[in-house]
Amino acid sequence: MRLLLHGGTVLDGTGAPAGRADVVVEDGRILDVGSGLDGDEALDCAGATITPGFVDAHVHVTSSGVDLMARLATPFSYQFFAAARNLTATLRAGVTTVRDAGGADAGVRRAVEDGLVEGPRMRIAVTILGQTGGHSDGWLPSGHCVPLSLPHPGRPDGVCDGIDGVRRKVREVLRAGADVVKICSTGGVLSPGDDPEHTQFSPEEIAVVVAEAAAQGREVMSHAQGALGVKNAVRAGVRSIEHGIFLDDEAIALMLEHDTVLVPTLVAPRAVLEAAEQGARLPAEVVAKAAAVVDVHVDSIRRAVDAGVRIAMGTDSGVGPHGRNLEELPLMAACGMAPEAVVAASTSAGARLLGLGDETGRVAPGLAADLCVLDGSLTRGAGLDDLSARLRAVFRAGRAVAVT
């Protein structure tokens, strides 16, 4: 049966201007895009824009907030039931593909693939790798250790040091089913005992991570906020920089030279501040760091955009609520990106980064029918504001998962 989406405007995810066109879907794929098309069933898209399903390149689906005491008081297995809820909320918000940046194991991914859980396509990092005392080390001054994701048989502990230790840990996460290796090359906001501008992992350790991942056909993503840690990661061949809060001119030039992708997650520090305002129990150092980076983060991303660094959308959802992913898009636009460029960064660029560019991320014949229908224009008028409220329909592989 062929489904016709007719009467709307298509923003195809390539960065090209929007244009009036119909879209025909059959057997889970886009059959045709053009004018004068027909189908067995029709969805009226008048007054709406048809886009590819959105791609969020940085989520944590087993995490449901940053409240430290809530994490301590929640039974271990609860995270997996919460992940099912989070995945469904993400999909129904128009995000049809995600890269989980630490937390989701191979079982979560398989549950989605097998249809046991309704969710977006997934790529997973399994575990965040970092040095002793680094951003992913859950040690606290009390002596207690509260990692973001407690290790279990399918999710190895991620703390590692030295060439041999790092090599072994990369092999462990790849054995556990990681599609991408996630490291921390700087400190961060949520880790109270380190500084986002300080480096973590030596250049030699990062090079080993990249080499071990490449040997298994995988790439590396790096949590990297300070400029020197960004540069260490880029020089070693890391594929994407996550956050990029304190980029300097040399870091930006290196990213351009190496064609490194930047995943800004502009909404993340704002989500920390929102959680604190709503009563989340967080160390004072964490709240102070989140407040301090908001403006410098915007400036950093704006300079990267102006220079032509490739951008892919990411939200760090799990720090903030799942299902609000599209709040990142107007923040990207505020950094100087045109609406068409924001949509491309949030669809085709993310799909390419995840190795899915031939499967999804564009409105084009032959690709999976991962599609969103949003009221109004995304390039004028309301633009990219209030996108979640404007969702009229979401399709994943041609199946309607949300229709209003």
Secondary structure, 3 states (H helix, E strand, C coil): CEEEEECCEECCCCCCCCEECEEEEECCEEEEEECCCCCCEEEECCCEEEEECEEEEEECCCCCCCCHHHHHHCCCCHHHHHHHHHHHHHHHCCEEEEEECCCCCHHHHHHHHCCCCCCCEEEECCCEEECCCCCCCCECCCCCECCCCCCECCECCCECCHHHHHHHHHHHHHHCCCCEEEEECECCCCCCCCCCCCECCCHHHHHHHHHHHHHCCCEEEEEEEEHHHHHHHHHHCCCEEEEEEECCHHHHHHHHHHCCEEECCCHHHHHHHHHHHCCCCCCHHHHHHHHHHHHHHHHHHHHHHHHCCCECCCCCECCECCCCHHHHHHHHHCCCCCHHHHHHHCCHHHHHHCCCCCCCCCCCCCCECCEEEEECCCCCCCCCCCCHHHEEEEEECCEEEEEC
